[in-house]
Amino acid sequence: MAYLKKLEQFLKEKQHAELQKFCREKLQFTPEDTDLLFYYAVSLEMLGRYDASRNTFEKLFRITKDKIFRICEAIPEFMKGDKEKAVSILKYATRKDDNPEHLLFAFRVAIDGGEGRIASEALKKAFSLDPNKTIVLLQEYFEGLHEKRPERVLLFVSLLELLKEVENT
């Protein structure tokens, strides 16, 4: 795990080719190292190798059984412009997942991909499972946005306050 800092540094400095090469070399000796596989998938995505990235996320799911990687498979599909495939992946992944954190991640992926209906479905399911946790996760998401327009920030804050009130009634 000593190499994690190096992986993070490559990513932070946007040295995607170097990150890919580093991961590929290390994976020869530890082909199921999930940290290496994750960073490898991200580097492939950043380099425009979307099919390889998706395949690596798929491998991560097979190894870990962590459903978050099913959702990650949609990201390269959105990036290459295959919205239909990305939506299909998200629908399947969210139908099979009961973790509000994963569902909020699916919400974010769908929003970034311009798919409001899928985002809404993931958000509804997250609320049905754990409304309080979902509000906290939404708040973290909104706070992480670097929205400059005050009316949008106010909208987000108002929405969260409304959701908190609805939950308390």
C-alpha positions in Angstrom: 0.0 0.0 0.0 3.0 2.3 0.0 2.3 3.1 -3.6 -1.1 4.7 -2.8 0.5 8.1 -2.3 2.2 7.8 -5.7 -1.1 6.8 -7.3 -2.9 9.8 -5.7 -0.1 12.1 -6.8 -0.2 11.0 -10.4 -4.0 11.6 -10.4 -3.8 14.9 -8.7 -1.1 16.1 -11.1 -3.1 14.8 -14.0 -0.3 12.5 -15.1 -2.7 10.0 -16.5 -0.3 8.2 -18.9 2.2 7.8 -16.1 -0.6 6.6 -13.8 -1.7 4.0 -16.4 1.8 2.8 -17.0 2.6 2.5 -13.2 -0.6 0.5 -12.6 -0.1 -1.7 -15.6 3.4 -2.6 -14.4 2.3 -3.3 -10.9 -0.7 -5.3 -11.9 1.6 -7.8 -13.7 2.6 -9.0 -10.2 -0.7 -8.4 -8.3 -3.5 -8.6 -10.9 -6.3 -8.4 -8.4 -5.0 -5.5 -6.3 -8.2 -3.4 -6.1 -6.4 -0.1 -5.5 -4.3 -0.5 -8.6 -7.3 -1.7 -10.6 -9.3 1.4 -9.5 -6.6 3.9 -10.4 -5.9 2.0 -13.6 -9.6 2.2 -14.6 -9.6 6.0 -13.9 -6.4 6.5 -15.9 -7.9 4.6 -18.8 -11.0 6.8 -18.6 -9.0 10.0 -18.6 -7.0 8.8 -21.6 -10.1 8.1 -23.5 -9.9 4.4 -23.4 -13.5 4.0 -22.3 -14.1 0.4 -23.1 -11.0 -0.7 -21.3 -12.0 1.5 -18.3 -15.4 0.0 -18.2 -14.0 -3.5 -18.4 -11.7 -2.7 -15.5 -14.6 -1.5 -13.3 -16.4 -4.7 -14.2 -13.4 -6.7 -13.1 -13.4 -4.7 -9.8 -17.0 -5.7 -9.3 -16.3 -9.3 -9.9 -13.4 -9.3 -7.4 -15.0 -7.2 -4.7 -18.8 -7.7 -5.2 -19.0 -4.0 -4.2 -22.0 -2.6 -6.2 -20.4 0.8 -6.4 -18.2 -0.5 -9.2 -21.3 -1.5 -11.2 -22.3 2.2 -11.0 -18.8 3.2 -12.0 -19.2 1.2 -15.2 -21.7 3.9 -16.4 -19.1 6.7 -16.3 -17.0 5.6 -19.3 -20.2 4.9 -21.2 -21.3 8.5 -20.6 -17.8 9.8 -21.5 -17.8 8.0 -24.9 -21.3 9.3 -25.6 -23.3 6.1 -25.2 -26.0 7.4 -23.0 -28.3 4.5 -23.7 -25.8 2.0 -22.4 -24.9 4.2 -19.4 -28.6 4.5 -18.5 -29.1 0.8 -18.8 -26.1 0.2 -16.5 -27.4 2.7 -13.9 -30.9 1.3 -14.0 -29.6 -2.2 -13.4 -27.1 -1.1 -10.7 -29.6 0.9 -8.7 -32.3 -1.7 -8.9 -29.9 -4.2 -7.3 -28.4 -1.8 -4.7 -29.9 -0.8 -1.3 -27.1 1.4 -0.1 -28.0 5.1 0.1 -24.4 6.2 -0.4 -24.2 4.1 -3.6 -27.6 5.5 -4.8 -26.4 9.0 -4.2 -23.3 8.2 -6.2 -25.6 6.9 -9.0 -27.5 10.2 -8.7 -24.3 12.2 -9.2 -23.2 10.1 -12.2 -26.7 10.5 -13.8 -26.6 14.3 -13.1 -23.2 14.6 -14.7 -24.4 12.5 -17.6 -27.4 14.8 -18.1 -29.9 12.1 -17.2 -32.4 13.7 -14.8 -34.9 10.9 -14.8 -32.4 8.3 -13.7 -31.0 10.7 -11.1 -34.5 11.2 -9.7 -35.1 7.5 -9.5 -31.9 6.9 -7.6 -32.6 9.7 -5.3 -36.2 8.5 -4.6 -34.9 5.1 -3.7 -32.2 6.5 -1.4 -34.9 8.5 0.4 -37.1 5.5 0.7 -34.2 3.6 2.3 -32.8 6.2 4.7 -34.2 9.8 4.4 -31.9 11.3 7.1 -28.7 9.8 5.5 -29.8 10.9 2.1 -30.3 14.5 3.2 -26.8 14.5 4.8 -25.3 13.0 1.6 -27.2 15.5 -0.6 -26.0 18.4 1.6 -22.4 17.2 1.2 -22.9 17.0 -2.5 -24.3 20.5 -2.8 -21.6 21.9 -0.6 -19.0 20.3 -2.8 -20.4 22.0 -5.9 -18.7 25.2 -6.8 -21.8 26.9 -7.9 -21.2 30.6 -8.3 -24.7 31.9 -8.9 -26.4 32.8 -5.6 -29.8 31.9 -6.8 -28.7 28.3 -7.4 -27.0 28.1 -4.0 -30.2 29.4 -2.4 -32.2 26.8 -4.3 -30.1 24.0 -2.9 -30.2 25.3 0.6 -34.0 25.8 0.4 -34.5 22.3 -1.0 -32.5 20.7 1.8 -34.4 22.7 4.4 -37.7 21.6 2.9 -36.6 18.0 2.9 -35.6 18.2 6.6 -39.0 19.6 7.4 -40.8 16.9 5.5 -38.8 14.3 7.2 -39.7 15.7 10.7 -43.4 15.7 10.1 
